[in-house]
Amino acid sequence: MGSPAYVRESISALLCDVDWSNPSRATFNEGEYMMWLALPDGSLVDRVDVEVVGGGNPVPVLSHLCMVNGWFAYDVGERAFLDPEEERAQGWEASRRTPRD
């Protein structure tokens, strides 16, 4: 993916309201959902861990972020790559139906 600075800049170019107060962990509040993005330690970023909460659909934003930057999104719950042509991911839909304690 690139250096941490490059990855932060690439994300910030598309998510203009992303908050990088902590250079290794960002927050993006879309209104209908909140997204946390975490970069690994080191001089080369090989992944960005993303956690989403809320009722909105983050798939279009994640798909766009990946397509523009040549990245891929992997849904660890489904153990499958996110299909950028699908408006919703099965793993996201399943997580919305799962009650939380």
MOPAC internal coordinates of N, CA, C and O (Angstrom, degrees):
PM7 1SCF
backbone

  N    0.0000 0     0.00 0     0.00 0    0    0    0
  C    1.4466 1     0.00 0     0.00 0    1    0    0
  C    1.5326 1   110.07 1     0.00 0    2    1    0
  O    1.2310 1   121.28 1   136.85 1    3    2    1
  N    1.3344 1   115.16 1   -43.15 1    3    2    1
  C    1.4549 1   118.34 1   178.45 1    5    3    2
  C    1.5123 1   113.03 1   135.93 1    6    5    3
  O    1.2310 1   121.44 1    11.56 1    7    6    5
  N    1.3012 1   114.85 1  -168.44 1    7    6    5
  C    1.4674 1   120.64 1   178.80 1    9    7    6
  C    1.5270 1   109.27 1   -71.44 1   10    9    7
  O    1.2310 1   119.98 1   -20.56 1   11   10    9
  N    1.3313 1   117.65 1   159.44 1   11   10    9
  C    1.4675 1   119.08 1   177.19 1   13   11   10
  C    1.5317 1   112.36 1   -56.80 1   14   13   11
  O    1.2310 1   120.01 1   139.47 1   15   14   13
  N    1.3275 1   117.58 1   -40.53 1   15   14   13
  C    1.4658 1   120.41 1   179.78 1   17   15   14
  C    1.5263 1   110.90 1   -62.83 1   18   17   15
  O    1.2310 1   120.44 1   137.19 1   19   18   17
  N    1.3237 1   116.76 1   -42.81 1   19   18   17
  C    1.4690 1   121.13 1   179.63 1   21   19   18
  C    1.5317 1   110.86 1   -63.76 1   22   21   19
  O    1.2310 1   120.26 1   136.00 1   23   22   21
  N    1.3203 1   117.11 1   -44.00 1   23   22   21
  C    1.4727 1   120.79 1  -179.39 1   25   23   22
  C    1.5209 1   110.10 1   -65.62 1   26   25   23
  O    1.2310 1   120.01 1   136.61 1   27   26   25
  N    1.3455 1   117.59 1   -43.39 1   27   26   25
  C    1.4748 1   120.27 1   176.99 1   29   27   26
  C    1.5322 1   110.51 1   -59.15 1   30   29   27
  O    1.2310 1   120.38 1   134.64 1   31   30   29
  N    1.3322 1   116.88 1   -45.36 1   31   30   29
  C    1.4657 1   120.99 1   179.84 1   33   31   30
  C    1.5262 1   111.23 1   -63.30 1   34   33   31
  O    1.2310 1   120.21 1   139.69 1   35   34   33
  N    1.3249 1   117.20 1   -40.31 1   35   34   33
  C    1.4637 1   121.48 1   179.89 1   37   35   34
  C    1.5209 1   111.35 1   -64.32 1   38   37   35
  O    1.2310 1   120.59 1   139.15 1   39   38   37
  N    1.3126 1   116.49 1   -40.85 1   39   38   37
  C    1.4699 1   120.84 1   178.36 1   41   39   38
  C    1.5222 1   110.40 1   -70.45 1   42   41   39
  O    1.2310 1   120.50 1   135.00 1   43   42   41
  N    1.3166 1   116.64 1   -45.00 1   43   42   41
  C    1.4671 1   121.08 1  -178.29 1   45   43   42
  C    1.5179 1   112.59 1   -64.46 1   46   45   43
  O    1.2310 1   119.76 1   150.78 1   47   46   45
  N    1.3248 1   118.06 1   -29.22 1   47   46   45
  C    1.4574 1   121.15 1   178.87 1   49   47   46
  C    1.5249 1   111.74 1   -64.28 1   50   49   47
  O    1.2310 1   120.25 1   151.61 1   51   50   49
  N    1.3171 1   117.13 1   -28.39 1   51   50   49
  C    1.4676 1   121.21 1  -178.69 1   53   51   50
  C    1.5194 1   113.32 1  -104.38 1   54   53   51
  O    1.2310 1   120.25 1   151.14 1   55   54   53
  N    1.3060 1   117.12 1   -28.86 1   55   54   53
  C    1.4707 1   121.64 1   178.61 1   57   55   54
  C    1.5272 1   106.86 1  -112.38 1   58   57   55
  O    1.2310 1   120.80 1   -99.01 1   59   58   57
  N    1.3225 1   116.08 1    80.99 1   59   58   57
  C    1.4670 1   120.34 1  -170.27 1   61   59   58
  C    1.5239 1   113.91 1   -61.75 1   62   61   59
  O    1.2310 1   119.33 1   156.40 1   63   62   61
  N    1.3148 1   118.89 1   -23.60 1   63   62   61
  C    1.4602 1   121.32 1  -179.31 1   65   63   62
  C    1.5219 1   113.37 1   -96.36 1   66   65   63
  O    1.2310 1   120.14 1  -166.44 1   67   66   65
  N    1.3224 1   117.34 1    13.56 1   67   66   65
  C    1.4587 1   119.79 1  -179.46 1   69   67   66
  C    1.5254 1   108.64 1   -69.26 1   70   69   67
  O    1.2310 1   120.99 1   -40.14 1   71   70   69
  N    1.3288 1   115.71 1   139.86 1   71   70   69
  C    1.4642 1   122.12 1  -177.05 1   73   71   70
  C    1.5253 1   109.45 1  -107.89 1   74   73   71
  O    1.2310 1   120.74 1   -68.03 1   75   74   73
  N    1.3352 1   116.20 1   111.97 1   75   74   73
  C    1.4636 1   122.63 1   178.77 1   77   75   74
  C    1.5302 1   110.11 1  -103.38 1   78   77   75
  O    1.2310 1   119.58 1  -139.15 1   79   78   77
  N    1.3352 1   118.41 1    40.85 1   79   78   77
  C    1.4721 1   120.24 1   177.40 1   81   79   78
  C    1.5126 1   110.78 1   -54.73 1   82   81   79
  O    1.2310 1   120.77 1   143.61 1   83   82   81
  N    1.3170 1   116.13 1   -36.39 1   83   82   81
  C    1.4569 1   122.56 1   172.43 1   85   83   82
  C    1.5286 1   105.55 1  -105.18 1   86   85   83
  O    1.2310 1   119.14 1   -63.95 1   87   86   85
  N    1.3424 1   119.24 1   116.05 1   87   86   85
  C    1.4631 1   120.98 1  -174.21 1   89   87   86
  C    1.5279 1   115.56 1   -60.49 1   90   89   87
  O    1.2310 1   120.05 1   163.66 1   91   90   89
  N    1.3345 1   117.51 1   -16.34 1   91   90   89
  C    1.4643 1   118.76 1   179.58 1   93   91   90
  C    1.5281 1   112.70 1  -104.55 1   94   93   91
  O    1.2310 1   120.37 1   176.96 1   95   94   93
  N    1.3374 1   116.89 1    -3.04 1   95   94   93
  C    1.4676 1   120.04 1  -178.64 1   97   95   94
  C    1.5222 1   108.95 1  -147.24 1   98   97   95
  O    1.2310 1   120.91 1   -56.56 1   99   98   97
  N    1.3190 1   115.87 1   123.44 1   99   98   97
  C    1.4633 1   121.31 1  -178.47 1  101   99   98
  C    1.5196 1   110.76 1  -114.17 1  102  101   99
  O    1.2310 1   121.42 1   -21.17 1  103  102  101
  N    1.3218 1   114.89 1   158.83 1  103  102  101
  C    1.4594 1   121.10 1   172.07 1  105  103  102
  C    1.5229 1   108.31 1  -124.15 1  106  105  103
  O    1.2310 1   121.51 1   -36.30 1  107  106  105
  N    1.3137 1   114.71 1   143.70 1  107  106  105
  C    1.4550 1   121.49 1   176.94 1  109  107  106
  C    1.5167 1   107.05 1  -135.75 1  110  109  107
  O    1.2310 1   120.71 1   -65.77 1  111  110  109
  N    1.3319 1   116.24 1   114.23 1  111  110  109
  C    1.4530 1   121.60 1  -179.43 1  113  111  110
  C    1.5196 1   108.05 1  -103.25 1  114  113  111
  O    1.2310 1   120.72 1   -73.85 1  115  114  113
  N    1.3099 1   116.23 1   106.15 1  115  114  113
  C    1.4512 1   122.27 1  -177.91 1  117  115  114
  C    1.5237 1   111.24 1   -85.30 1  118  117  115
  O    1.2310 1   120.50 1   167.97 1  119  118  117
  N    1.3056 1   116.65 1   -12.03 1  119  118  117
  C    1.4602 1   121.28 1  -177.30 1  121  119  118
  C    1.5100 1   111.45 1   106.04 1  122  121  119
  O    1.2310 1   120.52 1   125.05 1  123  122  121
  N    1.3401 1   116.62 1   -54.95 1  123  122  121
  C    1.4616 1   120.44 1   178.87 1  125  123  122
  C    1.5243 1   111.31 1   -89.03 1  126  125  123
  O    1.2310 1   120.44 1   165.77 1  127  126  125
  N    1.3154 1   116.77 1   -14.23 1  127  126  125
  C    1.4649 1   121.40 1   176.82 1  129  127  126
  C    1.5219 1   109.42 1  -154.99 1  130  129  127
  O    1.2310 1   121.70 1   -19.63 1  131  130  129
  N    1.3204 1   114.35 1   160.37 1  131  130  129
  C    1.4621 1   122.47 1   176.34 1  133  131  130
  C    1.5201 1   107.05 1  -116.58 1  134  133  131
  O    1.2310 1   121.16 1   -44.63 1  135  134  133
  N    1.3234 1   115.38 1   135.37 1  135  134  133
  C    1.4485 1   120.91 1  -179.38 1  137  135  134
  C    1.5307 1   108.72 1  -121.99 1  138  137  135
  O    1.2310 1   120.78 1   -47.53 1  139  138  137
  N    1.3340 1   116.11 1   132.47 1  139  138  137
  C    1.4560 1   122.15 1   172.96 1  141  139  138
  C    1.5144 1   107.57 1  -110.47 1  142  141  139
  O    1.2310 1   120.65 1   -45.65 1  143  142  141
  N    1.3111 1   116.35 1   134.35 1  143  142  141
  C    1.4557 1   122.22 1   179.67 1  145  143  142
  C    1.5259 1   107.83 1  -122.18 1  146  145  143
  O    1.2310 1   120.35 1   -53.40 1  147  146  145
  N    1.3151 1   116.93 1   126.60 1  147  146  145
  C    1.4642 1   121.19 1  -176.88 1  149  147  146
  C    1.5280 1   109.85 1  -121.57 1  150  149  147
  O    1.2310 1   121.31 1   -50.92 1  151  150  149
  N    1.3327 1   115.10 1   129.08 1  151  150  149
  C    1.4588 1   121.28 1   175.99 1  153  151  150
  C    1.5199 1   109.10 1   -96.52 1  154  153  151
  O    1.2310 1   119.73 1   -36.89 1  155  154  153
  N    1.3242 1   118.11 1   143.11 1  155  154  153
  C    1.4621 1   120.30 1   177.29 1  157  155  154
  C    1.5327 1   110.32 1   -72.77 1  158  157  155
  O    1.2310 1   120.86 1   -19.12 1  159  158  157
  N    1.3190 1   115.96 1   160.88 1  159  158  157
  C    1.4629 1   120.63 1   174.64 1  161  159  158
  C    1.5174 1   109.65 1   -68.12 1  162  161  159
  O    1.2310 1   120.42 1   -26.22 1  163  162  161
  N    1.3058 1   116.80 1   153.78 1  163  162  161
  C    1.4519 1   120.90 1   175.64 1  165  163  162
  C    1.5204 1   112.65 1   119.54 1  166  165  163
  O    1.2310 1   121.06 1    -4.42 1  167  166  165
  N    1.3127 1   115.58 1   175.58 1  167  166  165
  C    1.4584 1   121.34 1  -176.12 1  169  167  166
  C    1.5248 1   113.27 1   -91.00 1  170  169  167
  O    1.2310 1   120.18 1   172.51 1  171  170  169
  N    1.3255 1   117.26 1    -7.49 1  171  170  169
  C    1.4610 1   121.19 1   179.01 1  173  171  170
  C    1.5268 1   109.22 1  -131.99 1  174  173  171
  O    1.2310 1   120.71 1   -56.60 1  175  174  173
  N    1.3053 1   116.24 1   123.40 1  175  174  173
  C    1.4699 1   121.98 1   179.63 1  177  175  174
  C    1.5242 1   108.05 1   -88.81 1  178  177  175
  O    1.2310 1   120.60 1   -57.06 1  179  178  177
  N    1.3357 1   116.46 1   122.94 1  179  178  177
  C    1.4598 1   120.91 1   177.67 1  181  179  178
  C    1.5255 1   112.20 1  -109.90 1  182  181  179
  O    1.2310 1   120.66 1   176.09 1  183  182  181
  N    1.3494 1   116.34 1    -3.91 1  183  182  181
  C    1.4573 1   120.86 1   178.37 1  185  183  182
  C    1.5228 1   108.88 1  -166.27 1  186  185  183
  O    1.2310 1   120.77 1   -20.44 1  187  186  185
  N    1.3009 1   116.14 1   159.56 1  187  186  185
  C    1.4588 1   122.85 1   171.42 1  189  187  186
  C    1.5154 1   105.73 1  -126.99 1  190  189  187
  O    1.2310 1   120.66 1   -61.72 1  191  190  189
  N    1.3191 1   116.34 1   118.28 1  191  190  189
  C    1.4558 1   120.26 1   177.57 1  193  191  190
  C    1.5314 1   107.83 1   -80.82 1  194  193  191
  O    1.2310 1   120.67 1   -48.35 1  195  194  193
  N    1.3250 1   116.32 1   131.65 1  195  194  193
  C    1.4654 1   121.82 1  -177.08 1  197  195  194
  C    1.5117 1   108.66 1  -123.48 1  198  197  195
  O    1.2310 1   121.33 1   -47.61 1  199  198  197
  N    1.3237 1   115.06 1   132.39 1  199  198  197
  C    1.4659 1   121.51 1   174.23 1  201  199  198
  C    1.5219 1   106.88 1  -124.79 1  202  201  199
  O    1.2310 1   120.58 1   -44.22 1  203  202  201
  N    1.3239 1   116.50 1   135.78 1  203  202  201
  C    1.4618 1   121.50 1  -176.90 1  205  203  202
  C    1.5154 1   109.09 1  -128.46 1  206  205  203
  O    1.2310 1   120.96 1   -43.21 1  207  206  205
  N    1.3342 1   115.76 1   136.79 1  207  206  205
  C    1.4630 1   121.00 1   172.34 1  209  207  206
  C    1.5208 1   108.07 1  -133.19 1  210  209  207
  O    1.2310 1   121.06 1   -28.90 1  211  210  209
  N    1.3151 1   115.58 1   151.10 1  211  210  209
  C    1.4539 1   121.25 1   179.06 1  213  211  210
  C    1.5115 1   111.03 1   121.75 1  214  213  211
  O    1.2310 1   120.92 1    -2.35 1  215  214  213
  N    1.3051 1   115.85 1   177.65 1  215  214  213
  C    1.4500 1   120.75 1  -175.16 1  217  215  214
  C    1.5110 1   114.92 1   -93.52 1  218  217  215
  O    1.2310 1   119.94 1   169.29 1  219  218  217
  N    1.3320 1   117.73 1   -10.71 1  219  218  217
  C    1.4616 1   120.23 1  -178.25 1  221  219  218
  C    1.5164 1   112.59 1   -76.71 1  222  221  219
  O    1.2310 1   120.86 1   -10.73 1  223  222  221
  N    1.3078 1   115.95 1   169.27 1  223  222  221
  C    1.4556 1   122.55 1  -177.47 1  225  223  222
  C    1.5325 1   109.95 1  -100.20 1  226  225  223
  O    1.2310 1   119.41 1   -70.61 1  227  226  225
  N    1.3381 1   118.73 1   109.39 1  227  226  225
  C    1.4625 1   121.23 1  -178.92 1  229  227  226
  C    1.5256 1   114.02 1   -83.97 1  230  229  227
  O    1.2310 1   119.82 1   172.01 1  231  230  229
  N    1.3110 1   117.95 1    -7.99 1  231  230  229
  C    1.4676 1   121.27 1  -172.24 1  233  231  230
  C    1.5302 1   112.70 1   -60.00 1  234  233  231
  O    1.2310 1   118.37 1   134.50 1  235  234  233
  N    1.3274 1   120.72 1   -45.50 1  235  234  233
  C    1.4668 1   118.67 1   179.42 1  237  235  234
  C    1.5362 1   113.04 1   -60.27 1  238  237  235
  O    1.2310 1   120.02 1   140.44 1  239  238  237
  N    1.3162 1   117.56 1   -39.56 1  239  238  237
  C    1.4673 1   121.21 1   179.35 1  241  239  238
  C    1.5254 1   110.39 1   -67.12 1  242  241  239
  O    1.2310 1   120.37 1   134.16 1  243  242  241
  N    1.3251 1   116.90 1   -45.84 1  243  242  241
  C    1.4630 1   120.13 1   178.55 1  245  243  242
  C    1.5231 1   111.06 1   -63.34 1  246  245  243
  O    1.2310 1   120.28 1   137.70 1  247  246  245
  N    1.3185 1   117.06 1   -42.30 1  247  246  245
  C    1.4632 1   120.79 1   179.08 1  249  247  246
  C    1.5212 1   111.38 1   -61.74 1  250  249  247
  O    1.2310 1   120.59 1   135.75 1  251  250  249
  N    1.3191 1   116.48 1   -44.25 1  251  250  249
  C    1.4650 1   120.69 1   179.70 1  253  251  250
  C    1.5317 1   110.95 1   -64.20 1  254  253  251
  O    1.2310 1   120.64 1   135.93 1  255  254  253
  N    1.3075 1   116.39 1   -44.07 1  255  254  253
  C    1.4667 1   121.47 1   178.08 1  257  255  254
  C    1.5268 1   110.69 1   -57.73 1  258  257  255
  O    1.2310 1   120.65 1   137.46 1  259  258  257
  N    1.3092 1   116.37 1   -42.54 1  259  258  257
  C    1.4697 1   120.79 1   179.66 1  261  259  258
  C    1.5210 1   112.04 1   -70.59 1  262  261  259
  O    1.2310 1   120.08 1   134.08 1  263  262  261
  N    1.3170 1   117.46 1   -45.92 1  263  262  261
  C    1.4628 1   120.06 1  -176.99 1  265  263  262
  C    1.5311 1   111.66 1   -63.08 1  266  265  263
  O    1.2310 1   120.03 1   136.56 1  267  266  265
  N    1.3110 1   117.54 1   -43.44 1  267  266  265
  C    1.4632 1   121.12 1  -178.62 1  269  267  266
  C    1.5252 1   111.37 1   -64.60 1  270  269  267
  O    1.2310 1   120.40 1   143.34 1  271  270  269
  N    1.3313 1   116.85 1   -36.66 1  271  270  269
  C    1.4598 1   120.98 1  -174.87 1  273  271  270
  C    1.5278 1   114.31 1   -97.98 1  274  273  271
  O    1.2310 1   120.17 1   177.30 1  275  274  273
  N    1.3300 1   117.28 1    -2.70 1  275  274  273
  C    1.4584 1   119.59 1  -178.19 1  277  275  274
  C    1.5167 1   112.80 1    73.24 1  278  277  275
  O    1.2310 1   120.70 1  -152.16 1  279  278  277
  N    1.3199 1   116.26 1    27.84 1  279  278  277
  C    1.4565 1   122.36 1   179.61 1  281  279  278
  C    1.5209 1   109.36 1  -100.74 1  282  281  279
  O    1.2310 1   120.73 1    -7.33 1  283  282  281
  N    1.3302 1   116.20 1   172.67 1  283  282  281
  C    1.4590 1   122.83 1   176.22 1  285  283  282
  C    1.5193 1   108.47 1  -128.84 1  286  285  283
  O    1.2310 1   120.44 1   -34.88 1  287  286  285
  N    1.3141 1   116.76 1   145.12 1  287  286  285
  C    1.4658 1   121.56 1   176.16 1  289  287  286
  C    1.5225 1   108.34 1  -106.84 1  290  289  287
  O    1.2310 1   121.18 1   -46.83 1  291  290  289
  N    1.3158 1   115.35 1   133.17 1  291  290  289
  C    1.4584 1   121.50 1  -179.71 1  293  291  290
  C    1.5158 1   108.60 1  -116.43 1  294  293  291
  O    1.2310 1   120.32 1   -55.49 1  295  294  293
  N    1.3092 1   117.00 1   124.51 1  295  294  293
  C    1.4610 1   123.64 1   178.58 1  297  295  294
  C    1.5214 1   107.79 1   -88.90 1  298  297  295
  O    1.2310 1   120.35 1   -74.26 1  299  298  297
  N    1.3330 1   116.93 1   105.74 1  299  298  297
  C    1.4690 1   119.53 1  -176.44 1  301  299  298
  C    1.5218 1   111.38 1   -67.65 1  302  301  299
  O    1.2310 1   119.80 1   151.74 1  303  302  301
  N    1.3351 1   117.99 1   -28.26 1  303  302  301
  C    1.4592 1   120.30 1   178.18 1  305  303  302
  C    1.5114 1   112.81 1   -67.46 1  306  305  303
  O    1.2310 1   120.73 1   141.65 1  307  306  305
  N    1.3212 1   116.21 1   -38.35 1  307  306  305
  C    1.4659 1   121.58 1  -179.58 1  309  307  306
  C    1.5261 1   112.40 1   -93.35 1  310  309  307
  O    1.2310 1   120.92 1   167.63 1  311  310  309
  N    1.3318 1   115.85 1   -12.37 1  311  310  309
  C    1.4759 1   121.42 1  -175.33 1  313  311  310
  C    1.5155 1   110.81 1    54.75 1  314  313  311
  O    1.2310 1   121.64 1  -131.37 1  315  314  313
  N    1.3323 1   114.47 1    48.63 1  315  314  313
  C    1.4661 1   120.74 1  -178.54 1  317  315  314
  C    1.5246 1   109.38 1  -152.17 1  318  317  315
  O    1.2310 1   121.02 1   -26.48 1  319  318  317
  N    1.3233 1   115.65 1   153.52 1  319  318  317
  C    1.4462 1   120.00 1   175.22 1  321  319  318
  C    1.5233 1   109.68 1   -73.63 1  322  321  319
  O    1.2310 1   120.85 1   -35.68 1  323  322  321
  N    1.3152 1   115.98 1   144.32 1  323  322  321
  C    1.4538 1   121.92 1   177.86 1  325  323  322
  C    1.5227 1   108.90 1   -69.05 1  326  325  323
  O    1.2310 1   120.66 1   -48.68 1  327  326  325
  N    1.3131 1   116.35 1   131.32 1  327  326  325
  C    1.4558 1   121.79 1   178.01 1  329  327  326
  C    1.5304 1   107.70 1   -86.84 1  330  329  327
  O    1.2310 1   119.96 1   -67.64 1  331  330  329
  N    1.3484 1   117.68 1   112.36 1  331  330  329
  C    1.4645 1   119.33 1  -177.27 1  333  331  330
  C    1.5278 1   113.93 1   -65.51 1  334  333  331
  O    1.2310 1   120.01 1   166.81 1  335  334  333
  N    1.3200 1   117.59 1   -13.19 1  335  334  333
  C    1.4584 1   121.14 1   179.47 1  337  335  334
  C    1.5261 1   112.05 1   -85.50 1  338  337  335
  O    1.2310 1   120.16 1   164.94 1  339  338  337
  N    1.3242 1   117.29 1   -15.06 1  339  338  337
  C    1.4694 1   121.50 1   179.92 1  341  339  338
  C    1.5207 1   109.47 1   -90.26 1  342  341  339
  O    1.2310 1   120.39 1   -43.81 1  343  342  341
  N    1.3225 1   116.86 1   136.19 1  343  342  341
  C    1.4575 1   120.18 1   178.48 1  345  343  342
  C    1.5193 1   112.28 1   -72.38 1  346  345  343
  O    1.2310 1   120.74 1   151.08 1  347  346  345
  N    1.3139 1   116.19 1   -28.92 1  347  346  345
  C    1.4676 1   120.71 1  -178.87 1  349  347  346
  C    1.5166 1   108.87 1  -133.16 1  350  349  347
  O    1.2310 1   121.23 1   -32.71 1  351  350  349
  N    1.3012 1   115.25 1   147.29 1  351  350  349
  C    1.4624 1   120.66 1   177.85 1  353  351  350
  C    1.5208 1   108.78 1   -99.63 1  354  353  351
  O    1.2310 1   120.43 1   -37.09 1  355  354  353
  N    1.3077 1   116.78 1   142.91 1  355  354  353
  C    1.4631 1   120.48 1  -179.48 1  357  355  354
  C    1.5256 1   111.23 1   -59.58 1  358  357  355
  O    1.2310 1   119.79 1   139.26 1  359  358  357
  N    1.3168 1   118.01 1   -40.74 1  359  358  357
  C    1.4650 1   121.35 1   179.91 1  361  359  358
  C    1.5106 1   111.95 1   -63.15 1  362  361  359
  O    1.2310 1   120.28 1   142.15 1  363  362  361
  N    1.3306 1   117.07 1   -37.85 1  363  362  361
  C    1.4619 1   120.62 1   177.82 1  365  363  362
  C    1.5200 1   110.12 1   -66.69 1  366  365  363
  O    1.2310 1   120.21 1   135.50 1  367  366  365
  N    1.3137 1   117.20 1   -44.50 1  367  366  365
  C    1.4607 1   120.42 1   178.63 1  369  367  366
  C    1.5253 1   111.15 1   -61.66 1  370  369  367
  O    1.2310 1   120.10 1   137.95 1  371  370  369
  N    1.3153 1   117.42 1   -42.05 1  371  370  369
  C    1.4660 1   120.98 1  -179.80 1  373  371  370
  C    1.5206 1   110.61 1   -65.03 1  374  373  371
  O    1.2310 1   119.88 1   140.46 1  375  374  373
  N    1.3304 1   117.83 1   -39.54 1  375  374  373
  C    1.4677 1   120.01 1  -178.71 1  377  375  374
  C    1.5212 1   111.20 1   -67.54 1  378  377  375
  O    1.2310 1   120.33 1   150.15 1  379  378  377
  N    1.3278 1   116.98 1   -29.85 1  379  378  377
  C    1.4595 1   120.03 1   178.31 1  381  379  378
  C    1.5224 1   111.23 1   -70.94 1  382  381  379
  O    1.2310 1   119.91 1   152.70 1  383  382  381
  N    1.3283 1   117.78 1   -27.30 1  383  382  381
  C    1.4643 1   121.50 1  -179.21 1  385  383  382
  C    1.5130 1   112.50 1   -88.19 1  386  385  383
  O    1.2310 1   120.14 1   166.39 1  387  386  385
  N    1.3361 1   117.34 1   -13.61 1  387  386  385
  C    1.4609 1   120.80 1  -177.16 1  389  387  386
  C    1.5298 1   109.88 1   -83.13 1  390  389  387
  O    1.2310 1   119.85 1   -59.70 1  391  390  389
  N    1.3285 1   117.90 1   120.30 1  391  390  389
  C    1.4701 1   119.05 1   178.27 1  393  391  390
  C    1.5261 1   110.97 1   -66.89 1  394  393  391
  O    1.2310 1   121.43 1   -37.41 1  395  394  393
  N    1.3130 1   114.88 1   142.59 1  395  394  393
  C    1.4684 1   120.54 1   177.88 1  397  395  394
  C    1.5205 1   109.12 1  -109.60 1  398  397  395
  O    1.2310 1   121.29 1   -33.87 1  399  398  397
  N    1.3247 1   115.14 1   146.13 1  399  398  397
  C    1.4808 1   120.00 1   178.37 1  401  399  398
  C    1.5001 1   111.37 1   -78.24 1  402  401  399
  O    1.2310 1   120.10 1   180.00 1  403  402  401

